[in-house]
Amino acid sequence: MKIMVIQGPNINMLGLREVGIYGAMKMEEIHDQMRLAASQNGVELDFFQSNFEGELVDKVQECLGIYEGIIINAAAYTHSSIALRDAIAAVALPTVEVHISNIHRREEFRQKSLLAPVCAGSIVGFGPFGYHLALMGVIQICQQVKNLKSLQQNAQN
């Protein structure tokens, strides 16, 4: 099973920016922890980070046919990117949105996710551990999809 982890703007600055909100863990450290959990579950992870909306849209589209699922922290684009929302809907891969902070306890403009309605689920407010929860969620959803397809194929035979 292959899963793509997509990180949006300023996630590359974790550990340096607003430590009181996002914590001291750096993006690379989060990715290292995710790699460990993925290897323990027989999952291959790839990572992509960009500060540019179009690059994030392109990466979501490139996932089609290569990855079984997506984990995305679109950061500020969560609240503004219809293009990213449309890309996630178009590829129709199990996608879990993750946010380090609890966006529902933040400024009003951060409380609305344009992505949530086209994602399988959202993990918010658990700090860097949210990425682990998102990984376990995507693995579970992908297994369910695989099992359902298998059952459908067996029923047709």
C-alpha atoms as a printed R data frame, in Angstrom:
    type eleno elety resid chain resno       x       y       z
1   ATOM     1    CA   MET     A     1   0.000   0.000   0.000
2   ATOM     2    CA   LYS     A     2   1.314   3.442  -0.952
3   ATOM     3    CA   ILE     A     3   0.183   6.665   0.721
4   ATOM     4    CA   MET     A     4   1.153  10.231  -0.186
5   ATOM     5    CA   VAL     A     5   1.613  12.814   2.569
6   ATOM     6    CA   ILE     A     6   1.107  16.350   1.295
7   ATOM     7    CA   GLN     A     7   2.174  19.317   3.397
8   ATOM     8    CA   GLY     A     8   1.057  22.844   2.599
9   ATOM     9    CA   PRO     A     9   2.475  26.307   3.163
10  ATOM    10    CA   ASN     A    10   4.732  26.973   6.129
11  ATOM    11    CA   ILE     A    11   4.712  23.366   7.334
12  ATOM    12    CA   ASN     A    12   8.411  23.354   6.414
13  ATOM    13    CA   MET     A    13   8.814  25.951   9.202
14  ATOM    14    CA   LEU     A    14   7.512  23.695  11.986
15  ATOM    15    CA   GLY     A    15   9.674  23.841  15.078
16  ATOM    16    CA   LEU     A    16  10.512  27.473  14.335
17  ATOM    17    CA   ARG     A    17   7.178  29.227  13.852
18  ATOM    18    CA   GLU     A    18   4.583  29.798  16.548
19  ATOM    19    CA   VAL     A    19   5.901  27.030  18.776
20  ATOM    20    CA   GLY     A    20   3.128  27.743  21.287
21  ATOM    21    CA   ILE     A    21   0.563  26.707  18.671
22  ATOM    22    CA   TYR     A    22   2.387  24.130  16.550
23  ATOM    23    CA   GLY     A    23   4.988  22.745  18.956
24  ATOM    24    CA   ALA     A    24   8.739  22.275  18.653
25  ATOM    25    CA   MET     A    25   8.742  19.201  16.399
26  ATOM    26    CA   LYS     A    26  10.080  19.807  12.902
27  ATOM    27    CA   MET     A    27   8.412  18.525   9.745
28  ATOM    28    CA   GLU     A    28  11.277  16.075   9.140
29  ATOM    29    CA   GLU     A    29  10.831  14.626  12.638
30  ATOM    30    CA   ILE     A    30   7.118  14.119  12.003
31  ATOM    31    CA   HIS     A    31   7.949  12.393   8.724
32  ATOM    32    CA   ASP     A    32  10.499  10.143  10.465
33  ATOM    33    CA   GLN     A    33   7.873   9.057  12.998
34  ATOM    34    CA   MET     A    34   5.391   8.431  10.197
35  ATOM    35    CA   ARG     A    35   7.948   6.326   8.290
36  ATOM    36    CA   LEU     A    36   8.452   4.153  11.375
37  ATOM    37    CA   ALA     A    37   4.717   3.605  11.872
38  ATOM    38    CA   ALA     A    38   4.247   2.963   8.155
39  ATOM    39    CA   SER     A    39   7.030   0.378   8.039
40  ATOM    40    CA   GLN     A    40   5.461  -1.421  11.004
41  ATOM    41    CA   ASN     A    41   2.237  -1.639   8.989
42  ATOM    42    CA   GLY     A    42   3.736  -2.614   5.630
43  ATOM    43    CA   VAL     A    43   2.956   0.776   4.099
44  ATOM    44    CA   GLU     A    44   5.115   2.875   1.801
45  ATOM    45    CA   LEU     A    45   4.969   6.647   2.305
46  ATOM    46    CA   ASP     A    46   6.048   9.478   0.065
47  ATOM    47    CA   PHE     A    47   6.191  13.095   1.185
48  ATOM    48    CA   PHE     A    48   5.668  16.389  -0.605
49  ATOM    49    CA   GLN     A    49   5.681  19.941   0.738
50  ATOM    50    CA   SER     A    50   5.028  23.171  -1.105
51  ATOM    51    CA   ASN     A    51   4.106  26.733  -0.314
52  ATOM    52    CA   PHE     A    52   2.399  27.061  -3.714
53  ATOM    53    CA   GLU     A    53  -1.250  26.192  -4.234
54  ATOM    54    CA   GLY     A    54  -0.840  25.027  -7.841
55  ATOM    55    CA   GLU     A    55   1.950  22.621  -6.894
56  ATOM    56    CA   LEU     A    56  -0.291  21.096  -4.211
57  ATOM    57    CA   VAL     A    57  -3.115  20.699  -6.748
58  ATOM    58    CA   ASP     A    58  -0.703  19.086  -9.214
59  ATOM    59    CA   LYS     A    59   0.559  16.657  -6.551
60  ATOM    60    CA   VAL     A    60  -2.971  15.581  -5.593
61  ATOM    61    CA   GLN     A    61  -3.746  14.921  -9.268
62  ATOM    62    CA   GLU     A    62  -0.499  12.959  -9.701
63  ATOM    63    CA   CYS     A    63  -1.583  10.578  -6.926
64  ATOM    64    CA   LEU     A    64  -4.263   9.001  -9.115
65  ATOM    65    CA   GLY     A    65  -3.262   5.487 -10.110
66  ATOM    66    CA   ILE     A    66  -0.120   5.505  -7.963
67  ATOM    67    CA   TYR     A    67  -1.316   5.862  -4.365
68  ATOM    68    CA   GLU     A    68  -4.142   4.246  -2.454
69  ATOM    69    CA   GLY     A    69  -4.636   7.205  -0.137
70  ATOM    70    CA   ILE     A    70  -3.599  10.734   0.769
71  ATOM    71    CA   ILE     A    71  -2.863  12.499   4.038
72  ATOM    72    CA   ILE     A    72  -2.962  16.270   3.644
73  ATOM    73    CA   ASN     A    73  -2.228  19.242   5.834
74  ATOM    74    CA   ALA     A    74  -3.130  22.028   3.457
75  ATOM    75    CA   ALA     A    75  -2.422  24.581   6.192
76  ATOM    76    CA   ALA     A    76  -3.786  28.016   5.200
77  ATOM    77    CA   TYR     A    77  -5.134  26.635   1.903
78  ATOM    78    CA   THR     A    78  -7.584  24.585   3.963
79  ATOM    79    CA   HIS     A    79  -9.643  27.726   4.372
80  ATOM    80    CA   SER     A    80  -9.315  29.219   0.907
81  ATOM    81    CA   SER     A    81  -8.519  26.734  -1.862
82  ATOM    82    CA   ILE     A    82 -11.455  25.642  -3.952
83  ATOM    83    CA   ALA     A    83  -8.907  24.346  -6.486
84  ATOM    84    CA   LEU     A    84  -7.396  21.966  -3.922
85  ATOM    85    CA   ARG     A    85 -10.852  20.859  -2.821
86  ATOM    86    CA   ASP     A    86 -11.784  20.130  -6.447
87  ATOM    87    CA   ALA     A    87  -8.563  18.147  -7.002
88  ATOM    88    CA   ILE     A    88  -9.229  15.965  -3.950
89  ATOM    89    CA   ALA     A    89 -12.788  15.353  -5.132
90  ATOM    90    CA   ALA     A    90 -11.600  14.573  -8.671
91  ATOM    91    CA   VAL     A    91  -9.070  11.877  -7.715
92  ATOM    92    CA   ALA     A    92 -11.584  10.280  -5.318
93  ATOM    93    CA   LEU     A    93  -8.853   8.655  -3.209
94  ATOM    94    CA   PRO     A    94  -9.378   8.142   0.518
95  ATOM    95    CA   THR     A    95  -8.002  11.395   1.920
96  ATOM    96    CA   VAL     A    96  -7.571  12.409   5.539
97  ATOM    97    CA   GLU     A    97  -7.069  16.046   6.413
98  ATOM    98    CA   VAL     A    98  -4.796  16.718   9.387
99  ATOM    99    CA   HIS     A    99  -4.100  19.876  11.390
100 ATOM   100    CA   ILE     A   100  -1.690  20.161  14.281
101 ATOM   101    CA   SER     A   101  -3.786  22.779  16.054
102 ATOM   102    CA   ASN     A   102  -7.488  22.612  16.734
103 ATOM   103    CA   ILE     A   103  -8.739  24.859  13.931
104 ATOM   104    CA   HIS     A   104 -12.141  25.085  15.635
105 ATOM   105    CA   ARG     A   105 -10.590  26.893  18.611
106 ATOM   106    CA   ARG     A   106  -8.662  29.376  16.474
107 ATOM   107    CA   GLU     A   107  -9.571  32.564  14.650
108 ATOM   108    CA   GLU     A   108 -12.947  32.543  12.944
109 ATOM   109    CA   PHE     A   109 -11.421  32.448   9.443
110 ATOM   110    CA   ARG     A   110  -9.532  29.238  10.346
111 ATOM   111    CA   GLN     A   111 -12.600  27.395  11.629
112 ATOM   112    CA   LYS     A   112 -14.030  26.518   8.199
113 ATOM   113    CA   SER     A   113 -12.359  23.814   6.125
114 ATOM   114    CA   LEU     A   114 -13.204  23.811   2.439
115 ATOM   115    CA   LEU     A   115 -11.517  20.399   2.172
116 ATOM   116    CA   ALA     A   116 -13.372  18.527   4.924
117 ATOM   117    CA   PRO     A   117 -16.507  17.773   2.855
118 ATOM   118    CA   VAL     A   118 -14.443  15.935   0.212
119 ATOM   119    CA   CYS     A   119 -12.165  14.121   2.679
120 ATOM   120    CA   ALA     A   120 -12.867  10.800   4.380
121 ATOM   121    CA   GLY     A   121 -12.078  12.430   7.719
122 ATOM   122    CA   SER     A   122 -10.287  15.181   9.578
123 ATOM   123    CA   ILE     A   123  -7.853  14.979  12.488
124 ATOM   124    CA   VAL     A   124  -7.428  18.280  14.334
125 ATOM   125    CA   GLY     A   125  -5.842  19.426  17.560
126 ATOM   126    CA   PHE     A   126  -3.676  16.428  18.490
127 ATOM   127    CA   GLY     A   127  -0.362  18.101  17.670
128 ATOM   128    CA   PRO     A   128   2.130  16.077  15.641
129 ATOM   129    CA   PHE     A   129   0.454  12.862  16.880
130 ATOM   130    CA   GLY     A   130  -2.405  13.779  14.550
131 ATOM   131    CA   TYR     A   131  -0.282  12.580  11.640
132 ATOM   132    CA   HIS     A   132  -0.064   9.121  13.232
133 ATOM   133    CA   LEU     A   133  -3.832   9.092  13.717
134 ATOM   134    CA   ALA     A   134  -4.304  10.171  10.094
135 ATOM   135    CA   LEU     A   135  -1.984   7.397   8.922
136 ATOM   136    CA   MET     A   136  -3.877   4.755  10.877
137 ATOM   137    CA   GLY     A   137  -7.146   6.156   9.527
138 ATOM   138    CA   VAL     A   138  -6.028   6.065   5.895
139 ATOM   139    CA   ILE     A   139  -4.682   2.522   6.297
140 ATOM   140    CA   GLN     A   140  -8.025   1.393   7.767
141 ATOM   141    CA   ILE     A   141 -10.071   3.094   5.046
142 ATOM   142    CA   CYS     A   142  -7.870   1.679   2.266
143 ATOM   143    CA   GLN     A   143  -8.231  -1.827   3.747
144 ATOM   144    CA   GLN     A   144 -11.997  -1.421   3.826
145 ATOM   145    CA   VAL     A   145 -12.036  -0.252   0.190
146 ATOM   146    CA   LYS     A   146  -9.840  -3.198  -0.822
147 ATOM   147    CA   ASN     A   147 -12.068  -5.664   1.050
148 ATOM   148    CA   LEU     A   148 -15.207  -4.204  -0.509
149 ATOM   149    CA   LYS     A   149 -13.744  -4.483  -4.018
150 ATOM   150    CA   SER     A   150 -12.779  -8.087  -3.301
151 ATOM   151    CA   LEU     A   151 -16.287  -8.901  -2.104
152 ATOM   152    CA   GLN     A   152 -17.797  -7.257  -5.199
153 ATOM   153    CA   GLN     A   153 -15.492  -9.225  -7.513
154 ATOM   154    CA   ASN     A   154 -16.340 -12.482  -5.746
155 ATOM   155    CA   ALA     A   155 -20.059 -11.730  -6.028
156 ATOM   156    CA   GLN     A   156 -19.704 -11.160  -9.791
157 ATOM   157    CA   ASN     A   157 -17.935 -14.529 -10.265
